[in-house]
Amino acid sequence: MRIYHPVRGVGGALRENSFAIIDDAGVEIGQGGLEFRVLRKMLPERPLDIEMNMNAHPVASDTLFGALCARAESIKTEQGELPARLYTRCAIDDSERHEYFTRMGFDDFDGDELFVLPVPQDMSTRRRNYSPLGTKGIDVELRTRTRREEFLLSLKEFGCVEHASEWLEERMKDPVFIARAMYNGSDFVGQMLVTGTQNEATLEMICVEPKWRGRGVASAMIDEALMQLSSQRVAYLCARSVRRNKSAMQMFKRSGFDWVRTECYLLGRDL
């Protein structure tokens, strides 16, 4: 059995963060990779986010797991010893994967959480949340590729899934598309992206600069979105958050979202 860096990275991982294992006959029996992001604005207490993608035959699992964990420690060192979280995704009904990773020391305290808010068809029945005094919301200009890339780059700092400009261009054709930003004079406060259909819209991202958090900015932006969704007769607004992002979890509940389910476990451990 031999472990090595494959010619190409595994999934979206770089080659140096990827491993493959072959048996004595040269047959591949496992592969895995690590992708990491630094999310200081989204997860300030543990900003280095390292996701492990691993699939292996049982005889190769422990070797591959050990190599990936060692590489995760190296990434932490390379990133200046930032507090880190190493995790892997696990379907709720995948008991075999859950058992393996928990046996190897991962916990199941984190997960991808789904929230849903029925859009009020009469907004007068909802208590309106207003933005802080001196702030103003505007539509984000996204007609050029440069502006779309700038917008996606700013969302990336807050943990938004990395998308290309073409993805955003396609979403702009959806029946529902809202891209809003909030400023206090020239000072950037936060922004929001909502896409979807007549039946269901998705809050792709809502982000607020750290110094403006706790002042009702996110709730005010959600209410701005609800005004437009209500006028379009959209039925539901969905949102997702990782469980360990406690501020987002609390904000969704305060804004009237109902927790629906854990969509998958994020089995992991702190580094």
Secondary structure, DSSP 8 states (H G I E B T S, - for coil): -EEE--SS-STTS-GGGEEEEE-TTS-EEEEEEEEEEE-TTT-TTS-EEEEEEEEE-HHHHHHHHHHHHHHHHHHHHHTTS--EEEEEEEETT-HHHHHHHHHTT-B---EEEEEEEE--SSGGGS------TT-EEEE---SSHHHHHHHHHHHHTTT-----HHHHHHHTTSSEEEEEEEEETTEEEEEEEEEE-SSEEEEEEEEE-GGGTTSSHHHHHHHHHHHHHHHTT--EEEEEEETT-HHHHHHHHHTT-EEEEEEEEEEEEE-
